[in-house]
Amino acid sequence: FFFFKQKTAYEIAQRLVGSEMCIRDSYRAALIDDSLDTFMKERGCWYLGTPVQTYNAYIKHKGLKSGDNPFQVLVQMREQGIIPDTTTYNTLIDFSFQIGNVDAALELFGQLTKSKSDAQPDVISYNIYLKGMIIRFNKCDLRVTPAAVSQVFKEMNARKLTPNAISYNTIIDLCFLVGVPKDALCYYEEMSSKNILPDLYTYSILVKGLKHNPENGKAYYSKLFSSIQEYIQKHKGEIDEILFNSLIDTAVHYKDLEKINSVLLLMKEHGVSHSTVTYGILIKAYGQNNMVEQALNTFEEMKTKKVEINEVTFGCIIDACIKSSRFVEAQKLYEEMKAAKIPSNIVICTTLLKSYAKQKDFARIWDMYEQVVVKREIQPNIVFYNAFLESLIQCQRSDLLWEVYKQIEKEGASLKPDIITYSTLIKGLCKGHYMDEILVLYEQMKKRNTVIDEVLFNSIMHGLNIAGRTAECHTIYQDMISQNIPPSNVTYSIIIKLYSKSGEFEKALAMFDCAEKDKVELGIIVYTCMIQGCIKHKKIEKAINIFEKLKMNPAIVVDQVIYNTIVNGCVYAGKLHKACLYTQWAINDGIIMASDIYNNVLKNILTSKIMAVGEKKSNSEMILRFIGSNQIEINESINEKSRRLIGQSSDFRSSAYQQMRQPKLKY
């Protein structure tokens, strides 16, 4: 079957999909208007031996144009008494996929698989079908699913057709595309078990796929790396730069400098020179690992060896400098690029924006905006706008955010705000207290059916809470619940503080109970807020319950503020035993409470008619020893009475302290 051949490594596209690696046409796809008679006359009538073979050759030569009906070809053949064979169907299916007539390709494949004639699908038929699945996936055909992909080999096995290397290469690529990398690796293992040797395309697909997909990709890449090294050694002189670059790129992704160096040694051993792409990948690797000196040295090496430097290379080296906060070098490189008349791109402009934001250089930020948005020297995209919005926030220019958003709206359908745009805007508008604009933005998002996640809801509610917009905050919370978005610890914190702040403590308490029921881990601030609220609303038992649960939580460290709050609350609520117990806990935790707290506890111990004398003595002694050792100043009268209670005539504080009479320590 002379119609297909594998392409060379240099012809493999960036994604290295199956359609770029295998089962490609070897004919010149010029769609000329030769008639069949002329075609046969030029080559000799039925020169291939049979009418169907000649007709097949004619179809391959002429091809199909967009809008052509492949079924008409079958009709013409039958009218001339020629029965289409497997090759006829394969050719028409392949052409149909290429011109985008997917429905026709699928119908033709269906006819072939259901045919009762001699025309039956062969391995090439299924290879073309697999290639077509890649084309369909790239056109967002939702019918290309993991189940549909695996079904292809099942059908081949049912027909006793043995997949070849092209079959495996294409289905491995498909598995990575549809998000089942484990299946891809299984097919690779199966390929080896059936003695089908992996080739350059197999390894290229695997290396690219492992960069993006499996959780254990790094471990599998290390395992695969050894096999690829063996393959390279066996095919010395046949391996081009493409595979080496793929290996380096994936090693960069996993930040594996050892593998990068190994590939560089292999390239040197096999006499493969570094190209612009290779240098770009290396500079990117050094930049990601904060090895800016190596990145700069590599860039200088390119100049020395007169390797072409393009905008991508400049983008990588500028980014490496910015990641290491080498802003001066980054700007010099940008100026060098402009001096060399190498056109910039939107990626470089966005990278520089981030650099200016870190430096809070508003003048340069605005100059970049003028170049891209106003003068249109480069077409902006939403990533650029998002970076610009973030830059304004960093420079505390929230006053400009709304005007920039209006400009984004003017860009039209070609440039739409995404979730990052909205998140950045809301964050900045909250900082500037532009709550009306936030509510307008929220309504626009709802009208556009924008998917608002829990983080964005929280950002809006947080801003409204700070601004005291209780009603609007509650409305947005209800919207969030109606969309079946479960509240997080952040959500609960915002709403609990909202209700507490607005005096609706019962609602805050109910929300707190819901959080506990849902086993949501709340922060220390929320617990403090709830304990304070319970004490304020005379719910001391609930405050005690919350505090003791908090104390048992190993994930949260109880701080001075909470101890101050609960001990003082217990004293005033007449829970002196609890106050003494919690004071003991604070001492055990090494927490020094406010001096007034110790005064209140000791004073109430002295006047208590409920606490036994022995308890009074032991609790007073515990407190006096602690405040003495930590040089905490308390009321002299209370101190004297407490010492008399425990039968001590001297102060527990050090003699040096008593002599120095240092100023009171405030906590």
C-alpha positions as CSV (number, residue, x, y, z in Angstrom):
1,F,0.0,0.0,0.0
2,F,2.1,2.8,-1.4
3,F,-0.3,5.6,-0.3
4,F,1.2,6.2,3.2
5,K,4.6,6.8,4.7
6,Q,5.9,7.9,8.1
7,K,7.2,11.4,8.3
8,T,10.7,12.3,9.4
9,A,11.3,13.6,12.9
10,Y,11.8,17.2,11.5
11,E,8.3,17.0,10.1
12,I,6.7,16.2,13.5
13,A,4.5,19.0,14.7
14,Q,4.9,20.6,18.2
15,R,2.2,18.3,19.8
16,L,3.6,15.2,18.0
17,V,0.1,13.9,17.5
18,G,-0.4,10.6,15.6
19,S,-1.6,12.4,12.5
20,E,1.8,14.0,12.2
21,M,3.7,10.9,12.8
22,C,2.2,8.1,10.8
23,I,-0.1,7.0,8.0
24,R,0.4,10.1,5.9
25,D,0.0,10.4,2.1
26,S,3.0,10.2,-0.1
27,Y,1.3,11.8,-3.1
28,R,1.3,15.4,-4.1
29,A,-2.1,16.7,-2.9
30,A,-2.6,19.1,-5.8
31,L,-6.3,18.8,-6.8
32,I,-6.0,19.1,-10.6
33,D,-8.8,18.6,-13.1
34,D,-7.4,15.6,-15.1
35,S,-10.1,13.3,-16.4
36,L,-9.8,9.6,-15.7
37,D,-9.3,9.0,-19.4
38,T,-6.3,11.4,-19.6
39,F,-4.9,10.0,-16.4
40,M,-5.0,6.4,-17.8
41,K,-3.7,7.5,-21.3
42,E,-0.7,9.2,-19.7
43,R,0.2,6.1,-17.7
44,G,-1.1,3.3,-19.8
45,C,-4.6,1.9,-19.5
46,W,-5.0,-0.3,-16.4
47,Y,-1.3,-0.1,-15.8
48,L,-1.7,-1.4,-12.3
49,G,-3.2,-4.6,-13.4
50,T,-6.9,-4.2,-12.4
51,P,-9.5,-1.5,-13.0
52,V,-10.0,-1.0,-9.2
53,Q,-6.3,-0.6,-8.7
54,T,-6.1,2.0,-11.4
55,Y,-9.2,3.8,-10.1
56,N,-7.7,3.8,-6.6
57,A,-4.5,5.4,-8.0
58,Y,-6.6,8.0,-9.7
59,I,-8.4,8.9,-6.5
60,K,-5.1,9.3,-4.7
61,H,-3.7,11.4,-7.4
62,K,-6.7,13.7,-7.7
63,G,-7.8,13.9,-4.1
64,L,-10.9,15.4,-2.6
65,K,-11.7,19.1,-2.3
66,S,-13.6,20.7,0.5
67,G,-17.3,20.1,-0.2
68,D,-16.7,17.0,-2.5
69,N,-18.9,14.1,-1.9
70,P,-16.9,10.9,-1.4
71,F,-20.0,8.7,-1.9
72,Q,-20.3,10.0,-5.4
73,V,-16.9,8.4,-6.2
74,L,-18.3,5.0,-5.1
75,V,-21.4,5.6,-7.3
76,Q,-19.2,6.4,-10.3
77,M,-17.1,3.2,-9.8
78,R,-20.1,1.0,-9.5
79,E,-21.7,2.6,-12.6
80,Q,-18.6,1.5,-14.5
81,G,-18.8,-2.0,-13.0
82,I,-15.9,-1.5,-10.7
83,I,-16.3,-2.9,-7.1
84,P,-14.7,-0.7,-4.5
85,D,-12.2,-2.6,-2.4
86,T,-10.6,-1.9,1.0
87,T,-8.0,0.4,-0.4
88,T,-10.8,2.5,-2.0
89,Y,-12.5,2.9,1.3
90,N,-9.3,3.6,3.2
91,T,-8.4,6.3,0.7
92,L,-11.8,8.0,0.8
93,I,-11.9,7.8,4.7
94,D,-8.5,9.4,5.0
95,F,-9.4,12.2,2.5
96,S,-12.7,12.9,4.3
97,F,-10.9,13.3,7.6
98,Q,-8.4,15.6,6.0
99,I,-10.9,18.0,4.4
100,G,-12.9,18.1,7.7
101,N,-15.9,15.9,6.5
102,V,-15.9,13.9,9.7
103,D,-19.5,12.6,9.2
104,A,-18.7,11.2,5.8
105,A,-15.5,9.6,7.1
106,L,-17.4,7.9,9.9
107,E,-20.2,6.7,7.6
108,L,-17.6,5.3,5.2
109,F,-15.8,3.5,8.0
110,G,-19.2,2.2,9.2
111,Q,-20.0,0.8,5.7
112,L,-16.6,-0.9,5.5
113,T,-16.9,-2.6,9.0
114,K,-20.4,-3.8,8.1
115,S,-19.6,-4.8,4.5
116,K,-20.6,-8.3,3.4
117,S,-18.3,-8.1,0.3
118,D,-14.6,-8.7,0.0
119,A,-13.9,-5.1,1.1
120,Q,-13.2,-5.6,4.8
121,P,-11.3,-3.3,7.2
122,D,-7.6,-4.0,7.6
123,V,-5.0,-2.7,10.0
124,I,-4.5,0.4,7.8
125,S,-8.3,1.1,8.0
126,Y,-8.1,1.2,11.8
127,N,-4.9,3.3,11.7
128,I,-6.7,5.8,9.6
129,Y,-9.6,5.7,11.9
130,L,-7.3,6.3,14.9
131,K,-5.7,9.2,13.1
132,G,-9.2,10.6,12.4
133,M,-9.9,10.4,16.2
134,I,-7.0,12.7,16.8
135,I,-8.3,15.2,14.2
136,R,-11.8,14.9,15.8
137,F,-10.4,15.5,19.3
138,N,-8.6,18.6,18.1
139,K,-11.9,19.8,16.8
140,C,-13.5,19.2,20.2
141,D,-15.6,16.2,19.1
142,L,-17.0,15.0,22.4
143,R,-17.5,11.5,21.0
144,V,-13.7,10.9,21.3
145,T,-13.7,9.5,24.8
146,P,-11.4,7.1,26.6
147,A,-13.9,4.3,26.1
148,A,-14.2,5.0,22.4
149,V,-10.4,4.9,22.1
150,S,-10.0,1.6,23.8
151,Q,-12.8,0.1,21.7
152,V,-10.7,0.4,18.6
153,F,-8.2,-2.2,19.7
154,K,-11.0,-4.4,21.0
155,E,-12.6,-4.4,17.5
156,M,-9.2,-5.1,15.9
157,N,-8.7,-8.1,18.2
158,A,-12.2,-9.4,17.4
159,R,-11.3,-9.3,13.7
160,K,-8.0,-11.0,14.4
161,L,-6.1,-8.0,13.1
162,T,-2.7,-7.4,14.7
163,P,-1.9,-3.8,15.5
164,N,1.4,-2.6,14.2
165,A,3.8,0.1,15.4
166,I,1.8,2.8,13.8
167,S,-1.4,1.6,15.5
168,Y,0.4,1.6,18.9
169,N,2.0,5.0,18.4
170,T,-1.3,6.6,17.5
171,I,-3.4,5.0,20.3
172,I,-0.7,6.0,22.8
173,D,-0.9,9.5,21.6
174,L,-4.7,9.4,21.8
175,C,-4.7,8.1,25.4
176,F,-2.5,11.1,26.5
177,L,-4.9,13.5,24.6
178,V,-8.1,12.2,26.2
179,G,-6.5,12.1,29.7
180,V,-5.8,8.5,30.4
181,P,-2.0,8.4,30.6
182,K,-2.1,5.1,32.5
183,D,-3.7,3.5,29.5
184,A,-1.0,5.0,27.3
185,L,1.7,3.4,29.4
186,C,-0.1,0.1,29.3
187,Y,-0.2,0.1,25.5
188,Y,3.5,0.9,25.5
189,E,4.1,-2.1,27.8
190,E,1.9,-4.3,25.6
191,M,3.8,-3.1,22.5
192,S,7.0,-4.3,24.0
193,S,5.5,-7.6,25.1
194,K,4.4,-8.3,21.5
195,N,8.0,-7.7,20.2
196,I,6.9,-4.5,18.4
197,L,9.9,-2.4,18.8
198,P,9.3,1.2,19.9
199,D,10.7,3.7,17.4
200,L,11.5,7.4,17.3
201,Y,7.8,8.4,17.2
202,T,6.9,6.1,20.1
203,Y,9.5,7.7,22.4
204,S,8.7,11.2,21.2
205,I,5.0,10.7,22.0
206,L,5.8,9.2,25.4
207,V,8.2,12.0,26.4
208,K,5.8,14.7,25.4
209,G,2.9,12.9,27.1
210,L,4.7,12.3,30.4
211,K,5.4,16.0,30.6
212,H,1.7,16.8,31.0
213,N,-0.2,13.9,32.4
214,P,0.5,11.2,35.0
215,E,1.0,11.7,38.7
216,N,4.0,9.4,38.6
217,G,5.3,10.9,35.4
218,K,8.7,11.8,36.8
219,A,9.3,8.2,38.1
220,Y,8.2,6.8,34.7
221,Y,10.3,9.3,32.8
222,S,13.4,8.2,34.7
223,K,12.6,4.5,33.8
224,L,11.9,5.5,30.2
225,F,15.0,7.5,30.0
226,S,17.2,4.4,30.2
227,S,15.3,2.8,27.3
228,I,15.7,5.9,25.2
229,Q,19.4,6.0,25.9
230,E,19.7,2.4,24.6
231,Y,17.7,3.2,21.6
232,I,19.9,6.2,20.8
233,Q,23.0,4.2,21.1
234,K,21.7,1.5,18.7
235,H,20.7,4.1,16.2
236,K,23.8,6.3,16.3
237,G,23.7,8.9,13.5
238,E,19.9,8.5,13.0
239,I,18.6,10.5,15.9
240,D,18.0,14.2,15.2
241,E,17.7,17.2,17.5
242,I,13.9,16.9,18.0
243,L,14.0,13.9,20.3
244,F,16.9,15.4,22.3
245,N,15.0,18.6,22.7
246,S,11.9,16.8,23.9
247,L,14.0,14.9,26.5
248,I,15.4,18.2,27.8
249,D,12.0,19.9,27.8
250,T,10.4,17.2,29.9
251,A,13.4,17.1,32.3
252,V,13.0,20.9,32.6
253,H,9.3,20.3,33.5
254,Y,10.4,18.0,36.4
255,K,13.3,20.3,37.3
256,D,15.7,17.3,36.8
257,L,19.1,19.0,36.1
258,E,20.9,15.6,36.2
259,K,18.8,14.4,33.3
260,I,19.3,17.6,31.4
261,N,23.1,17.2,31.7
262,S,22.9,13.6,30.6
263,V,21.0,14.6,27.4
264,L,23.6,17.3,26.7
265,L,26.4,14.7,27.0
266,L,24.4,12.4,24.6
267,M,24.1,15.2,22.1
268,K,27.8,15.9,22.2
269,E,28.6,12.2,21.9
270,H,26.4,11.9,18.8
271,G,27.6,15.1,17.3
272,V,24.2,16.8,17.5
273,S,24.6,20.6,17.7
274,H,22.5,22.8,19.9
275,S,20.0,24.8,17.9
276,T,18.0,27.9,18.9
277,V,15.3,25.7,20.4
278,T,17.9,23.7,22.5
279,Y,19.4,26.9,23.9
280,G,16.0,28.3,24.6
281,I,15.0,25.2,26.6
282,L,18.3,25.3,28.5
283,I,17.8,29.0,29.4
284,K,14.3,28.3,30.5
285,A,15.6,25.4,32.7
286,Y,18.2,27.5,34.4
287,G,15.7,30.3,35.0
288,Q,13.2,27.9,36.7
289,N,16.0,26.7,39.0
290,N,17.1,30.2,39.9
291,M,20.4,29.6,38.1
292,V,20.5,33.0,36.4
293,E,24.3,33.1,35.9
294,Q,24.2,29.9,33.9
295,A,21.2,31.2,31.9
296,L,23.2,34.4,31.1
297,N,26.3,32.4,30.2
298,T,24.3,30.2,27.9
299,F,22.8,33.2,26.2
300,E,26.4,34.6,25.7
301,E,27.4,31.3,24.2
302,M,24.7,31.6,21.6
303,K,26.2,34.9,20.6
304,T,29.7,33.5,20.5
305,K,28.6,30.6,18.3
306,K,26.5,32.8,16.2
307,V,23.3,30.8,16.8
308,E,20.2,32.6,15.8
309,I,18.5,34.4,18.7
310,N,14.8,35.0,18.3
311,E,12.1,36.6,20.4
312,V,11.5,33.2,22.2
313,T,15.1,33.1,23.3
314,F,14.9,36.7,24.5
315,G,11.7,35.9,26.3
316,C,13.3,33.0,28.2
317,I,16.4,35.0,29.3
318,I,14.3,38.0,30.3
319,D,12.0,35.7,32.3
320,A,15.1,34.0,34.0
321,C,16.4,37.4,35.1
322,I,13.0,38.5,36.5
323,K,12.6,35.3,38.4
324,S,15.9,36.1,40.2
325,S,14.9,39.7,40.7
326,R,17.7,40.8,38.2
327,F,15.4,43.6,36.9
328,V,18.2,45.8,35.5
329,E,19.6,43.0,33.4
330,A,16.1,42.1,32.2
331,Q,15.5,45.7,31.0
332,K,18.9,45.8,29.3
333,L,18.1,42.6,27.4
334,Y,14.7,44.0,26.4
335,E,16.5,47.1,25.0
336,E,19.0,44.9,23.3
337,M,16.2,43.0,21.6
338,K,14.6,46.2,20.4
339,A,18.0,47.5,19.1
340,A,18.4,44.3,17.1
341,K,14.9,44.9,15.6
342,I,13.7,41.6,16.9
343,P,9.9,42.0,17.2
344,S,8.6,41.6,20.7
345,N,5.5,39.5,21.5
346,I,2.7,39.6,24.0
347,V,4.5,37.0,26.3
348,I,7.5,39.2,26.7
349,C,5.4,42.2,27.3
350,T,3.4,40.3,30.0
351,T,6.7,39.1,31.6
352,L,8.0,42.6,31.8
353,L,4.8,43.9,33.3
354,K,5.3,41.4,36.2
355,S,8.8,42.7,36.6
356,Y,7.6,46.4,36.7
357,A,4.9,45.3,39.2
358,K,7.5,43.8,41.6
359,Q,9.4,47.1,41.4
360,K,6.2,49.1,41.7
361,D,7.4,51.1,38.7
362,F,4.1,52.6,37.6
363,A,5.7,54.8,34.9
364,R,6.9,51.7,33.0
365,I,3.7,49.8,33.6
366,W,1.7,52.6,32.1
367,D,4.2,52.9,29.2
368,M,3.7,49.2,28.4
369,Y,-0.1,49.6,28.5
370,E,0.2,52.5,26.0
371,Q,2.4,50.4,23.6
372,V,0.1,47.4,23.6
373,V,-3.4,48.7,24.2
374,V,-3.4,52.3,22.9
375,K,-0.8,52.1,20.1
376,R,-1.6,48.4,19.3
377,E,2.1,47.7,18.6
378,I,1.2,44.1,19.7
379,Q,-2.2,42.6,19.9
380,P,-3.2,42.2,23.6
381,N,-4.7,39.1,25.1
382,I,-6.5,38.5,28.4
383,V,-3.3,37.2,30.1
384,F,-1.7,40.6,29.4
385,Y,-4.7,42.5,30.8
386,N,-4.8,40.3,33.9
387,A,-1.1,41.0,34.5
388,F,-1.8,44.7,34.0
389,L,-4.6,44.7,36.5
390,E,-2.4,43.0,39.0
391,S,0.3,45.6,38.4
392,L,-2.1,48.4,39.2
393,I,-3.0,46.7,42.5
394,Q,0.7,46.3,43.3
395,C,1.2,50.1,42.7
396,Q,-1.9,50.9,44.8
397,R,-3.8,52.3,41.8
398,S,-7.1,50.6,42.3
399,D,-8.7,53.8,41.0
400,L,-7.8,52.8,37.5
401,L,-9.1,49.2,37.6
402,W,-12.6,50.0,36.5
403,E,-11.5,52.0,33.5
404,V,-9.2,49.2,32.4
405,Y,-12.1,46.7,32.7
406,K,-14.2,48.9,30.5
407,Q,-11.4,48.8,27.9
408,I,-11.4,45.0,28.1
409,E,-15.2,45.1,27.4
410,K,-14.5,47.2,24.3
411,E,-12.2,44.5,22.9
412,G,-15.3,42.5,21.9
413,A,-15.8,38.8,21.4
414,S,-12.2,38.1,20.5
415,L,-11.0,38.9,24.1
416,K,-13.3,37.9,27.0
417,P,-12.6,38.3,30.7
418,D,-11.8,35.0,32.4
419,I,-12.0,33.9,36.1
420,I,-8.6,35.3,36.7
421,T,-9.7,38.7,35.4
422,Y,-12.7,38.8,37.7
423,S,-10.7,37.5,40.7
424,T,-8.0,40.2,40.2
425,L,-10.6,42.9,39.7
426,I,-12.5,42.0,42.8
427,K,-9.3,41.8,44.9
428,G,-8.2,45.3,43.8
429,L,-11.7,46.8,44.0
430,C,-12.0,45.5,47.6
431,K,-8.7,47.1,48.5
432,G,-9.9,50.4,47.1
433,H,-13.4,50.0,48.8
434,Y,-15.2,50.2,45.4
435,M,-18.1,48.0,46.5
436,D,-20.7,49.4,44.1
437,E,-18.4,48.4,41.2
438,I,-18.0,44.9,42.6
439,L,-21.7,44.4,42.8
440,V,-22.1,45.6,39.2
441,L,-19.3,43.2,38.1
442,Y,-21.1,40.4,40.0
443,E,-24.3,41.0,38.2
444,Q,-22.5,41.0,34.8
445,M,-20.9,37.7,35.7
446,K,-24.3,36.2,36.5
447,K,-25.8,37.4,33.2
448,R,-22.9,35.9,31.3
449,N,-23.2,32.5,33.1
450,T,-19.7,32.9,34.3
451,V,-18.7,30.0,36.6
452,I,-18.0,31.6,39.9
453,D,-16.1,29.4,42.2
454,E,-15.9,29.3,46.0
455,V,-12.8,31.5,46.1
456,L,-14.4,34.3,44.1
457,F,-17.5,34.2,46.2
458,N,-15.4,34.5,49.3
459,S,-13.5,37.5,47.9
460,I,-16.7,39.3,47.1
461,M,-18.2,38.5,50.5
462,H,-15.0,39.5,52.3
463,G,-15.0,42.9,50.7
464,L,-18.7,43.5,51.5
465,N,-18.2,42.4,55.1
466,I,-15.3,44.8,55.6
467,A,-17.5,47.6,54.1
468,G,-20.4,46.7,56.4
469,R,-22.6,45.8,53.5
470,T,-24.4,43.1,55.5
471,A,-27.5,42.6,53.4
472,E,-25.6,42.3,50.1
473,C,-23.1,39.9,51.6
474,H,-25.9,37.7,52.9
475,T,-27.5,37.7,49.4
476,I,-24.3,36.6,47.8
477,Y,-23.9,33.9,50.4
478,Q,-27.4,32.6,49.5
479,D,-26.5,32.7,45.8
480,M,-23.4,30.6,46.6
481,I,-25.5,28.0,48.5
482,S,-28.2,27.9,45.8
483,Q,-25.4,26.9,43.3
484,N,-24.5,23.9,45.5
485,I,-21.1,25.3,46.3
486,P,-20.1,24.0,49.8
487,P,-18.8,26.7,52.2
488,S,-15.2,26.4,53.1
489,N,-13.5,27.4,56.4
490,V,-13.0,30.8,54.8
491,T,-16.7,31.1,53.9
492,Y,-17.7,30.2,57.4
493,S,-15.3,32.7,58.9
494,I,-16.6,35.5,56.8
495,I,-20.3,34.8,57.5
496,I,-19.7,34.2,61.3
497,K,-17.8,37.5,61.5
498,L,-20.5,39.2,59.5
499,Y,-23.3,38.1,61.8
500,S,-21.3,38.8,64.9
501,K,-20.4,42.3,63.7
502,S,-24.1,43.1,62.9
503,G,-25.3,41.9,66.3
504,E,-27.0,38.7,64.9
505,F,-25.2,36.4,67.2
506,E,-27.7,33.6,67.1
507,K,-27.2,33.3,63.4
508,A,-23.4,33.4,63.9
509,L,-23.8,30.6,66.5
510,A,-25.9,28.5,64.1
511,M,-23.4,29.0,61.4
512,F,-20.6,27.9,63.8
513,D,-22.5,24.8,64.7
514,C,-23.0,24.0,61.0
515,A,-19.2,24.3,60.4
516,E,-18.6,21.9,63.3
517,K,-21.2,19.5,61.9
518,D,-19.6,19.6,58.5
519,K,-16.1,19.0,60.2
520,V,-14.8,22.2,58.7
521,E,-11.5,23.4,60.3
522,L,-12.0,27.0,61.4
523,G,-9.2,29.5,62.2
524,I,-8.2,30.9,65.6
525,I,-9.8,34.2,64.8
526,V,-13.3,32.6,64.4
527,Y,-12.9,30.7,67.6
528,T,-12.0,34.0,69.4
529,C,-14.9,35.8,67.8
530,M,-17.3,33.0,68.9
531,I,-16.0,32.8,72.5
532,Q,-16.2,36.6,72.8
533,G,-19.7,36.6,71.4
534,C,-20.9,33.8,73.8
535,I,-19.5,35.7,76.8
536,K,-21.1,39.0,75.6
537,H,-24.5,37.3,75.2
538,K,-24.2,35.5,78.6
539,K,-23.7,32.0,77.0
540,I,-20.8,31.0,79.2
541,E,-21.4,27.3,79.0
542,K,-21.3,27.4,75.2
543,A,-18.1,29.5,75.4
544,I,-16.5,26.9,77.7
545,N,-17.6,24.1,75.4
546,I,-16.1,25.9,72.4
547,F,-12.9,26.6,74.2
548,E,-12.4,23.1,75.5
549,K,-13.0,21.6,72.1
550,L,-10.5,24.1,70.7
551,K,-7.9,23.1,73.3
552,M,-8.2,19.5,72.3
553,N,-7.5,20.3,68.6
554,P,-3.8,19.7,68.0
555,A,-4.0,21.7,64.7
556,I,-4.6,25.0,66.5
557,V,-2.4,26.7,69.2
558,V,-4.5,28.6,71.7
559,D,-3.0,32.1,72.1
560,Q,-2.9,34.8,74.7
561,V,-6.1,36.6,73.4
562,I,-8.3,33.5,73.8
563,Y,-6.9,32.7,77.3
564,N,-7.5,36.3,78.3
565,T,-11.1,36.1,76.9
566,I,-12.2,32.8,78.4
567,V,-10.5,33.3,81.9
568,N,-12.0,36.8,82.3
569,G,-15.4,35.6,81.0
570,C,-15.4,32.7,83.6
571,V,-14.5,35.0,86.4
572,Y,-17.3,37.4,85.7
573,A,-19.8,34.6,85.1
574,G,-18.9,33.1,88.5
575,K,-17.1,30.1,87.1
576,L,-14.0,30.6,89.3
577,H,-13.0,26.9,89.2
578,K,-12.9,27.0,85.4
579,A,-11.0,30.3,85.5
580,C,-8.3,28.7,87.8
581,L,-8.2,25.6,85.6
582,Y,-7.7,27.6,82.4
583,T,-5.1,29.8,84.2
584,Q,-3.2,26.6,85.0
585,W,-3.5,25.5,81.3
586,A,-2.1,28.9,80.2
587,I,0.8,28.5,82.6
588,N,1.5,25.0,81.3
589,D,1.4,26.4,77.7
590,G,3.8,29.1,78.7
591,I,1.2,31.8,77.8
592,I,1.5,35.1,79.8
593,M,-1.9,36.6,80.1
594,A,-2.7,40.3,80.8
595,S,-1.8,41.4,84.4
596,D,-5.4,42.5,85.0
597,I,-6.5,38.8,84.4
598,Y,-4.3,37.6,87.3
599,N,-5.5,40.5,89.5
600,N,-9.2,39.4,88.8
601,V,-8.6,35.7,89.4
602,L,-6.6,36.3,92.7
603,K,-9.2,38.9,93.9
604,N,-12.1,36.5,93.3
605,I,-10.2,33.6,95.0
606,L,-9.8,35.8,98.1
607,T,-13.5,36.7,98.2
608,S,-15.0,33.4,97.1
609,K,-17.4,31.7,99.5
610,I,-17.6,28.6,97.4
611,M,-14.0,27.6,96.9
612,A,-12.5,25.5,99.7
613,V,-9.5,27.0,101.6
614,G,-7.1,24.4,100.3
615,E,-8.1,25.1,96.7
616,K,-7.7,28.8,97.4
617,K,-4.2,28.3,98.7
618,S,-3.0,26.0,95.9
619,N,-4.5,28.2,93.1
620,S,-3.1,31.4,94.6
621,E,0.3,29.9,95.1
622,M,0.3,28.6,91.5
623,I,-0.4,32.1,90.2
624,L,2.0,33.9,92.5
625,R,4.9,31.7,91.6
626,F,4.2,32.2,87.9
627,I,3.9,36.0,88.0
628,G,7.0,36.1,90.3
629,S,9.2,34.1,87.9
630,N,8.0,36.1,84.9
631,Q,8.3,39.5,86.7
632,I,4.6,40.4,86.1
633,E,3.5,43.5,88.1
634,I,0.1,43.0,89.9
635,N,-1.9,45.1,92.4
636,E,0.1,45.3,95.6
637,S,-2.9,45.0,97.9
638,I,-4.1,41.8,96.1
639,N,-0.5,40.5,96.1
640,E,-0.1,41.1,99.9
641,K,-3.5,39.5,100.8
642,S,-2.8,36.5,98.6
643,R,0.6,35.9,100.2
644,R,-0.9,36.1,103.6
645,L,-3.6,33.5,102.5
646,I,-0.9,31.0,101.6
647,G,1.1,31.8,104.7
648,Q,4.1,33.4,103.0
649,S,5.6,36.6,104.3
650,S,7.9,37.2,101.4
651,D,7.3,38.0,97.7
652,F,7.8,35.1,95.2
653,R,9.5,37.5,92.8
654,S,13.3,37.6,92.7
655,S,15.1,39.9,95.1
656,A,16.9,41.6,92.2
657,Y,13.5,42.4,90.7
658,Q,12.2,43.8,94.0
659,Q,15.3,46.0,94.3
660,M,15.1,47.3,90.7
661,R,11.2,47.8,90.8
662,Q,11.2,47.7,87.0
663,P,8.3,49.5,85.2
664,K,5.1,47.4,84.8
665,L,5.1,44.9,82.0
666,K,2.0,45.3,79.8
667,Y,0.6,42.4,77.8
